[in-house]
Amino acid sequence: MSDSLRKDPSDQVKEKVTPDSQKSTLDQAKEGVTGTADRVAGSLQPEGEKSTTQKLSDSTRGTADSTSENSKSVLQQAQDTISSTAQSVTDTLSGSK
């Protein structure tokens, strides 16, 4: 697995600094899905195959994740993201937010 299959760290920063109020429901759902996919990819990718940038990004995110969601597993995070995404899509299609 290479860094080309990972979410670009600059995209991660842009997503974090842009307030949710300035994002569409679809953008928020996409960020959740791609973020979870990147976490899974990062946990599966051997440290020796990661670029310095990805190592730093994973380390920084890992610290934030462990602080805010210490007891959640990656699988539970993925399930939560999928559930939230499904609800967001339903809300968008029904015209409510």
N, CA, C and O atoms as a MOPAC input file, in Angstrom:
PM7 MOZYME 1SCF
protein

 N      0.85700 1    -1.17000 1     0.00000 1
 C      0.00000 1     0.00000 1     0.00000 1
 C      0.89900 1     1.22800 1     0.00000 1
 O      1.91000 1     1.26100 1     0.70100 1
 N      0.54600 1     2.19900 1    -0.75700 1
 C      1.37500 1     3.39200 1    -0.82500 1
 C      0.58900 1     4.60400 1    -0.34700 1
 O     -0.62300 1     4.53600 1    -0.14500 1
 N      1.30200 1     5.71400 1    -0.17100 1
 C      0.65000 1     6.94800 1     0.25600 1
 C     -0.37000 1     7.43600 1    -0.76700 1
 O     -1.27600 1     8.19600 1    -0.42500 1
 N     -0.23000 1     7.00200 1    -2.02300 1
 C     -1.17600 1     7.45400 1    -3.05100 1
 C     -2.59200 1     6.95500 1    -2.76500 1
 O     -3.56300 1     7.50700 1    -3.28300 1
 N     -2.70700 1     5.91900 1    -1.94600 1
 C     -4.02400 1     5.39800 1    -1.58500 1
 C     -4.57700 1     6.06000 1    -0.31900 1
 O     -5.66700 1     5.72400 1     0.14200 1
 N     -3.82200 1     6.99000 1     0.22700 1
 C     -4.19400 1     7.64300 1     1.48000 1
 C     -4.74000 1     9.03300 1     1.21400 1
 O     -4.50200 1     9.61400 1     0.15500 1
 N     -5.45900 1     9.55000 1     2.16300 1
 C     -6.00500 1    10.90200 1     2.08800 1
 C     -4.85200 1    11.88900 1     2.27400 1
 O     -4.04600 1    11.74900 1     3.19400 1
 N     -4.78300 1    12.87200 1     1.40300 1
 C     -3.70600 1    13.85300 1     1.45200 1
 C     -3.79200 1    14.65800 1     2.75900 1
 O     -4.86400 1    15.15100 1     3.11100 1
 N     -2.67400 1    14.79200 1     3.47500 1
 C     -2.69600 1    15.55700 1     4.72900 1
 C     -3.18200 1    16.99700 1     4.55700 1
 O     -3.81600 1    17.53600 1     5.46300 1
 N     -2.90000 1    17.62700 1     3.42300 1
 C     -3.38500 1    19.00400 1     3.23100 1
 C     -4.90800 1    19.03900 1     3.13900 1
 O     -5.53100 1    20.00800 1     3.57200 1
 N     -5.51900 1    17.98000 1     2.57300 1
 C     -6.98200 1    17.88900 1     2.54300 1
 C     -7.53300 1    17.73200 1     3.95300 1
 O     -8.57300 1    18.29900 1     4.28800 1
 N     -6.83400 1    16.96200 1     4.77500 1
 C     -7.26600 1    16.77400 1     6.15600 1
 C     -7.26000 1    18.10100 1     6.90700 1
 O     -8.18300 1    18.39700 1     7.66700 1
 N     -6.22000 1    18.89300 1     6.69200 1
 C     -6.12000 1    20.19000 1     7.35900 1
 C     -7.24900 1    21.10700 1     6.89300 1
 O     -7.90100 1    21.75300 1     7.71300 1
 N     -7.48400 1    21.16800 1     5.56700 1
 C     -8.57000 1    22.01100 1     5.03700 1
 C     -9.91300 1    21.62400 1     5.63400 1
 O    -10.71900 1    22.49000 1     5.97600 1
 N    -10.15400 1    20.32300 1     5.75900 1
 C    -11.42400 1    19.85400 1     6.31600 1
 C    -11.57900 1    20.26900 1     7.77300 1
 O    -12.67200 1    20.62400 1     8.21400 1
 N    -10.48000 1    20.22300 1     8.51200 1
 C    -10.54100 1    20.57300 1     9.93700 1
 C    -10.74300 1    22.07200 1    10.15800 1
 O    -11.44300 1    22.46600 1    11.09100 1
 N    -10.14400 1    22.90600 1     9.32200 1
 C    -10.23300 1    24.35200 1     9.54600 1
 C    -11.49100 1    24.97800 1     8.94800 1
 O    -11.83900 1    26.10800 1     9.29000 1
 N    -12.17300 1    24.25800 1     8.06200 1
 C    -13.41400 1    24.78100 1     7.48800 1
 C    -14.56900 1    24.42100 1     8.41800 1
 O    -14.81400 1    23.24300 1     8.67700 1
 N    -15.28600 1    25.43900 1     8.92600 1
 C    -16.41000 1    25.15300 1     9.82600 1
 C    -17.49100 1    24.31300 1     9.13100 1
 O    -17.73800 1    24.46900 1     7.93500 1
 N    -18.12500 1    23.42600 1     9.89500 1
 C    -19.18700 1    22.59200 1     9.34300 1
 C    -20.31800 1    23.43300 1     8.75900 1
 O    -20.99300 1    23.01100 1     7.82000 1
 N    -20.51800 1    24.61200 1     9.31300 1
 C    -21.59300 1    25.48000 1     8.81000 1
 C    -21.35100 1    25.94100 1     7.36900 1
 O    -22.27900 1    26.38400 1     6.69200 1
 N    -20.11000 1    25.83600 1     6.90700 1
 C    -19.77100 1    26.22200 1     5.53200 1
 C    -19.69200 1    25.02000 1     4.59900 1
 O    -19.30600 1    25.15700 1     3.43900 1
 N    -20.05700 1    23.84400 1     5.10200 1
 C    -19.99500 1    22.62600 1     4.30200 1
 C    -21.40500 1    22.10700 1     4.05800 1
 O    -22.28500 1    22.23000 1     4.91100 1
 N    -21.60100 1    21.53300 1     2.89400 1
 C    -22.88800 1    20.89800 1     2.61900 1
 C    -22.95900 1    19.58300 1     3.39100 1
 O    -21.94800 1    19.06300 1     3.86300 1
 N    -24.16300 1    19.07000 1     3.50600 1
 C    -24.35000 1    17.78100 1     4.17100 1
 C    -23.56500 1    16.70000 1     3.44000 1
 O    -22.96700 1    15.82300 1     4.06200 1
 N    -23.57400 1    16.77300 1     2.11600 1
 C    -22.84100 1    15.78700 1     1.31700 1
 C    -21.33700 1    15.88600 1     1.57900 1
 O    -20.66400 1    14.86300 1     1.69900 1
 N    -20.80600 1    17.10600 1     1.66900 1
 C    -19.38100 1    17.28700 1     1.96800 1
 C    -19.02600 1    16.70700 1     3.33500 1
 O    -17.99000 1    16.06000 1     3.49000 1
 N    -19.88400 1    16.94000 1     4.31800 1
 C    -19.62900 1    16.41200 1     5.65800 1
 C    -19.65100 1    14.88400 1     5.65600 1
 O    -18.82000 1    14.23900 1     6.29500 1
 N    -20.60500 1    14.32200 1     4.93400 1
 C    -20.68800 1    12.85400 1     4.85100 1
 C    -19.46200 1    12.28700 1     4.15200 1
 O    -18.90500 1    11.27500 1     4.57800 1
 N    -19.04300 1    12.95000 1     3.07000 1
 C    -17.86100 1    12.49400 1     2.32100 1
 C    -16.61500 1    12.53500 1     3.20900 1
 O    -15.80200 1    11.61100 1     3.18900 1
 N    -16.47200 1    13.61000 1     3.98600 1
 C    -15.32500 1    13.72100 1     4.88700 1
 C    -15.31400 1    12.58400 1     5.90200 1
 O    -14.26000 1    12.02900 1     6.21400 1
 N    -16.48600 1    12.24500 1     6.41300 1
 C    -16.57500 1    11.15400 1     7.37900 1
 C    -16.15700 1     9.82400 1     6.78300 1
 O    -15.41100 1     9.06100 1     7.39600 1
 N    -16.64300 1     9.55300 1     5.58600 1
 C    -16.32800 1     8.28100 1     4.92400 1
 C    -14.85300 1     8.21100 1     4.55200 1
 O    -14.18800 1     7.21100 1     4.81900 1
 N    -14.33900 1     9.27800 1     3.93200 1
 C    -12.93700 1     9.24700 1     3.51100 1
 C    -11.99000 1     9.26900 1     4.70600 1
 O    -10.90500 1     8.68900 1     4.65200 1
 N    -12.39700 1     9.93500 1     5.78100 1
 C    -11.57900 1     9.95200 1     6.99300 1
 C    -11.47600 1     8.57400 1     7.62300 1
 O    -10.40000 1     8.14800 1     8.04300 1
 N    -12.61200 1     7.88200 1     7.68400 1
 C    -12.60700 1     6.52500 1     8.23500 1
 C    -11.79600 1     5.58900 1     7.35800 1
 O    -11.02700 1     4.76700 1     7.85700 1
 N    -11.97000 1     5.71600 1     6.04500 1
 C    -11.20600 1     4.87100 1     5.12000 1
 C     -9.70800 1     5.12000 1     5.28600 1
 O     -8.91300 1     4.18100 1     5.23300 1
 N     -9.32100 1     6.37100 1     5.48500 1
 C     -7.90500 1     6.69100 1     5.65800 1
 C     -7.37600 1     6.13400 1     6.98000 1
 O     -6.23900 1     5.66700 1     7.04400 1
 N     -8.18900 1     6.18000 1     8.02800 1
 C     -7.76700 1     5.60500 1     9.31600 1
 C     -7.50600 1     4.10700 1     9.16700 1
 O     -6.51000 1     3.58100 1     9.66400 1
 N     -8.42500 1     3.43300 1     8.47000 1
 C     -8.26700 1     1.99400 1     8.26300 1
 C     -7.01000 1     1.72400 1     7.43600 1
 O     -6.20900 1     0.85400 1     7.77800 1
 N     -6.84300 1     2.47900 1     6.34500 1
 C     -5.66200 1     2.30300 1     5.48900 1
 C     -4.38600 1     2.57400 1     6.27800 1
 O     -3.39500 1     1.86000 1     6.12400 1
 N     -4.40700 1     3.59400 1     7.11300 1
 C     -3.23900 1     3.93200 1     7.91900 1
 C     -2.89100 1     2.85100 1     8.92000 1
 O     -1.71800 1     2.59600 1     9.19100 1
 N     -3.92600 1     2.21000 1     9.47400 1
 C     -3.65700 1     1.15300 1    10.44300 1
 C     -3.14600 1    -0.12200 1     9.77500 1
 O     -2.45900 1    -0.92300 1    10.40900 1
 N     -3.47800 1    -0.31100 1     8.50200 1
 C     -3.03400 1    -1.49600 1     7.77000 1
 C     -1.67800 1    -1.30700 1     7.09200 1
 O     -0.96800 1    -2.28000 1     6.83800 1
 N     -1.32000 1    -0.05900 1     6.79900 1
 C     -0.06600 1     0.21700 1     6.08800 1
 C      1.12100 1     0.11500 1     7.05600 1
 O      1.13500 1     0.78100 1     8.09200 1
 N      2.10700 1    -0.71000 1     6.72400 1
 C      3.29000 1    -0.82500 1     7.59500 1
 C      4.00600 1     0.52200 1     7.73500 1
 O      4.10100 1     1.28700 1     6.77500 1
 N      4.50300 1     0.79800 1     8.93300 1
 C      5.18600 1     2.07200 1     9.19700 1
 C      6.33200 1     2.32000 1     8.21700 1
 O      6.56900 1     3.46000 1     7.81600 1
 N      7.03500 1     1.27100 1     7.83500 1
 C      8.17500 1     1.41200 1     6.94000 1
 C      7.80800 1     1.84800 1     5.53100 1
 O      8.66800 1     2.29700 1     4.77300 1
 N      6.52800 1     1.71700 1     5.17500 1
 C      6.07700 1     2.10400 1     3.84100 1
 C      5.42400 1     3.48300 1     3.82000 1
 O      4.98500 1     3.94100 1     2.76500 1
 N      5.35600 1     4.14000 1     4.95500 1
 C      4.72400 1     5.45800 1     5.03100 1
 C      5.76700 1     6.55300 1     4.82100 1
 O      6.91800 1     6.43300 1     5.24100 1
 N      5.32700 1     7.62100 1     4.15900 1
 C      6.20200 1     8.78900 1     4.03300 1
 C      6.26600 1     9.48400 1     5.39000 1
 O      5.45300 1     9.21000 1     6.27400 1
 N      7.21000 1    10.36200 1     5.54600 1
 C      7.33600 1    11.12200 1     6.78300 1
 C      6.07000 1    11.91900 1     7.04200 1
 O      5.61700 1    12.02200 1     8.18200 1
 N      5.50000 1    12.48000 1     5.99200 1
 C      4.27100 1    13.27100 1     6.12000 1
 C      3.12300 1    12.41400 1     6.63300 1
 O      2.38100 1    12.83800 1     7.51900 1
 N      2.97000 1    11.20500 1     6.08300 1
 C      1.89300 1    10.32700 1     6.52900 1
 C      2.12700 1     9.85100 1     7.96000 1
 O      1.17700 1     9.73400 1     8.73500 1
 N      3.37600 1     9.57500 1     8.31800 1
 C      3.67100 1     9.17000 1     9.69500 1
 C      3.26800 1    10.27300 1    10.66600 1
 O      2.65000 1    10.00500 1    11.69600 1
 N      3.62000 1    11.51300 1    10.33500 1
 C      3.28100 1    12.64500 1    11.18500 1
 C      1.76200 1    12.83100 1    11.25500 1
 O      1.20100 1    13.05200 1    12.32800 1
 N      1.11500 1    12.73700 1    10.10400 1
 C     -0.33800 1    12.88100 1    10.05400 1
 C     -1.02900 1    11.80900 1    10.88400 1
 O     -1.93600 1    12.11200 1    11.65800 1
 N     -0.60400 1    10.55500 1    10.72700 1
 C     -1.19500 1     9.45100 1    11.48300 1
 C     -0.95500 1     9.63200 1    12.98000 1
 O     -1.84700 1     9.39300 1    13.79400 1
 N      0.24800 1    10.05200 1    13.33100 1
 C      0.58600 1    10.24800 1    14.73300 1
 C     -0.25800 1    11.36500 1    15.34200 1
 O     -0.78500 1    11.21800 1    16.44500 1
 N     -0.38400 1    12.46500 1    14.63400 1
 C     -1.17500 1    13.59800 1    15.11700 1
 C     -2.64000 1    13.20600 1    15.25100 1
 O     -3.27500 1    13.48700 1    16.26800 1
 N     -3.17000 1    12.56000 1    14.22800 1
 C     -4.56900 1    12.13800 1    14.26300 1
 C     -4.77800 1    11.08700 1    15.34000 1
 O     -5.80300 1    11.08300 1    16.02200 1
 N     -3.80300 1    10.19300 1    15.49400 1
 C     -3.91100 1     9.15700 1    16.51400 1
 C     -4.00900 1     9.73400 1    17.90900 1
 O     -4.77400 1     9.24000 1    18.73700 1
 N     -3.24400 1    10.76900 1    18.17200 1
 C     -3.29900 1    11.43400 1    19.47300 1
 C     -4.65700 1    12.08200 1    19.67300 1
 O     -5.25300 1    11.96300 1    20.74300 1
 N     -5.14500 1    12.76300 1    18.65800 1
 C     -6.46300 1    13.40800 1    18.74700 1
 C     -7.56400 1    12.36700 1    18.89500 1
 O     -8.47800 1    12.53600 1    19.70300 1
 N     -7.47900 1    11.30700 1    18.12800 1
 C     -8.49100 1    10.24000 1    18.19300 1
 C     -8.51400 1     9.58900 1    19.56900 1
 O     -9.58200 1     9.36300 1    20.13800 1
 N     -7.32500 1     9.28600 1    20.10600 1
 C     -7.28900 1     8.59600 1    21.39100 1
 C     -7.77600 1     9.49900 1    22.51300 1
 O     -8.31300 1     9.02000 1    23.51100 1
 N     -7.59100 1    10.79100 1    22.35400 1
 C     -8.06700 1    11.72700 1    23.35900 1
 C     -9.58200 1    11.84700 1    23.32200 1
 O    -10.23700 1    11.81400 1    24.36400 1
 N    -10.13900 1    11.98600 1    22.12900 1
 C    -11.57800 1    12.23200 1    22.01500 1
 C    -12.42800 1    10.97400 1    21.97400 1
 O    -13.58600 1    10.99200 1    22.38900 1
 N    -11.87100 1     9.90000 1    21.48400 1
 C    -12.65600 1     8.67600 1    21.35700 1
 C    -11.85900 1     7.47100 1    21.84000 1
 O    -11.67500 1     6.49200 1    21.11700 1
 N    -11.40200 1     7.56700 1    23.05500 1
 C    -10.48900 1     6.57400 1    23.59600 1
 C    -11.04900 1     5.15700 1    23.56000 1
 O    -10.29500 1     4.20700 1    23.34700 1
 N    -12.33800 1     4.99800 1    23.76200 1
 C    -12.88500 1     3.65800 1    23.88000 1
 C    -13.46600 1     3.08900 1    22.59400 1
 O    -13.86200 1     1.92400 1    22.56800 1
 N    -13.52600 1     3.87800 1    21.52800 1
 C    -14.12500 1     3.38700 1    20.27600 1
 C    -13.10200 1     2.66500 1    19.42000 1
 O    -11.96900 1     3.12100 1    19.26900 1
 N    -13.50400 1     1.55700 1    18.87300 1
 C    -12.64400 1     0.83800 1    17.94400 1
 C    -12.80500 1     1.41400 1    16.54700 1
 O    -13.75600 1     2.15200 1    16.28800 1
 N    -11.89100 1     1.09000 1    15.64600 1
 C    -11.99000 1     1.54200 1    14.26400 1
 C    -13.27300 1     1.01600 1    13.63700 1
 O    -13.93300 1     1.72600 1    12.87700 1
 N    -13.62800 1    -0.22100 1    13.95300 1
 C    -14.85500 1    -0.79200 1    13.41100 1
 C    -16.07100 1    -0.00300 1    13.87200 1
 O    -16.96100 1     0.28400 1    13.07100 1
 N    -16.12100 1     0.34900 1    15.14200 1
 C    -17.25900 1     1.12700 1    15.65300 1
 C    -17.29700 1     2.49400 1    14.98900 1
 O    -18.37600 1     2.98500 1    14.65800 1
 N    -16.13700 1     3.12000 1    14.78700 1
 C    -16.09300 1     4.41100 1    14.10300 1
 C    -16.62800 1     4.28100 1    12.68600 1
 O    -17.37000 1     5.14600 1    12.22000 1
 N    -16.25700 1     3.20300 1    11.99500 1
 C    -16.74200 1     2.98000 1    10.63200 1
 C    -18.25300 1     2.78800 1    10.62900 1
 O    -18.94900 1     3.33300 1     9.77300 1
 N    -18.76400 1     2.01200 1    11.58800 1
 C    -20.21200 1     1.80400 1    11.67600 1
 C    -20.93500 1     3.11700 1    11.95500 1
 O    -21.97900 1     3.39000 1    11.36400 1
 N    -20.38800 1     3.92100 1    12.84500 1
 C    -20.99200 1     5.21700 1    13.15400 1
 C    -20.99500 1     6.13000 1    11.93400 1
 O    -21.97900 1     6.81900 1    11.66500 1
 N    -19.88700 1     6.12800 1    11.20100 1
 C    -19.77900 1     6.96800 1    10.01100 1
 C    -20.78200 1     6.54000 1     8.95500 1
 O    -21.44600 1     7.38300 1     8.35100 1
 N    -20.89700 1     5.25400 1     8.73000 1
 C    -21.84200 1     4.74300 1     7.73100 1
 C    -23.26700 1     5.10000 1     8.14100 1
 O    -24.06400 1     5.52700 1     7.30600 1
 N    -23.58700 1     4.93100 1     9.39500 1
 C    -24.91800 1     5.26100 1     9.89300 1
 C    -25.20700 1     6.75200 1     9.72900 1
 O    -26.28500 1     7.13900 1     9.27800 1
 N    -24.24500 1     7.57100 1    10.09600 1
 C    -24.39200 1     9.02400 1     9.97000 1
 C    -24.52500 1     9.44400 1     8.51000 1
 O    -25.32900 1    10.31400 1     8.17500 1
 N    -23.73000 1     8.82100 1     7.64900 1
 C    -23.78800 1     9.12500 1     6.21800 1
 C    -25.14700 1     8.76000 1     5.64400 1
 O    -25.73000 1     9.52700 1     4.87800 1
 N    -25.64600 1     7.59800 1     6.00900 1
 C    -26.96300 1     7.17200 1     5.52700 1
 C    -28.03400 1     8.15400 1     5.97800 1
 O    -28.92200 1     8.50500 1     5.20100 1
 N    -27.95700 1     8.60000 1     7.22700 1
 C    -28.93400 1     9.56700 1     7.73100 1
 C    -28.79900 1    10.89600 1     7.00100 1
 O    -29.80700 1    11.52500 1     6.67900 1
 N    -27.57000 1    11.33200 1     6.73500 1
 C    -27.34900 1    12.59500 1     6.02000 1
 C    -27.92700 1    12.53900 1     4.62700 1
 O    -28.55200 1    13.49500 1     4.16900 1
 N    -27.72200 1    11.42200 1     3.94700 1
 C    -28.25500 1    11.26700 1     2.59200 1
 C    -29.78600 1    11.27100 1     2.63400 1
 O    -30.43300 1    11.91600 1     1.80900 1
 N    -30.35400 1    10.55200 1     3.59300 1
 C    -31.81200 1    10.53900 1     3.75000 1
 C    -32.33800 1    11.93800 1     4.00600 1
 O    -33.32900 1    12.35100 1     3.40400 1
 N    -31.68000 1    12.67300 1     4.89700 1
 C    -32.10400 1    14.04600 1     5.19600 1
 C    -31.99500 1    14.93400 1     3.96600 1
 O    -32.88100 1    15.74500 1     3.69600 1
 N    -30.90800 1    14.77900 1     3.22500 1
 C    -30.71000 1    15.59900 1     2.02700 1
 C    -31.79000 1    15.30800 1     0.99100 1
 O    -32.35200 1    16.23000 1     0.40100 1
 N    -32.07600 1    14.03900 1     0.77200 1
 C    -33.07400 1    13.66600 1    -0.22300 1
 C    -34.49000 1    14.06400 1     0.18400 1
 O    -35.33400 1    14.32300 1    -0.67300 1
 N    -34.75500 1    14.11200 1     1.50000 1
 C    -36.08500 1    14.48200 1     1.97200 1
 C    -36.22200 1    16.00000 1     2.13000 1
 O    -37.31500 1    16.51000 1     2.37100 1
 N    -35.09900 1    16.71400 1     1.99100 1
 C    -35.13600 1    18.17200 1     2.04400 1
 C    -34.97600 1    18.75000 1     3.43400 1
 O    -35.12800 1    19.95800 1     3.61700 1
 N    -34.67500 1    17.92100 1     4.41700 1
 C    -34.45800 1    18.44200 1     5.77000 1
 C    -32.98200 1    18.35500 1     6.11100 1
 O    -32.22500 1    17.61800 1     5.47900 1
 N    -32.58400 1    19.11900 1     7.12100 1
 C    -31.18200 1    19.08300 1     7.53800 1
 C    -31.07200 1    18.99200 1     9.01600 1
 O    -29.96500 1    18.95100 1     9.55100 1

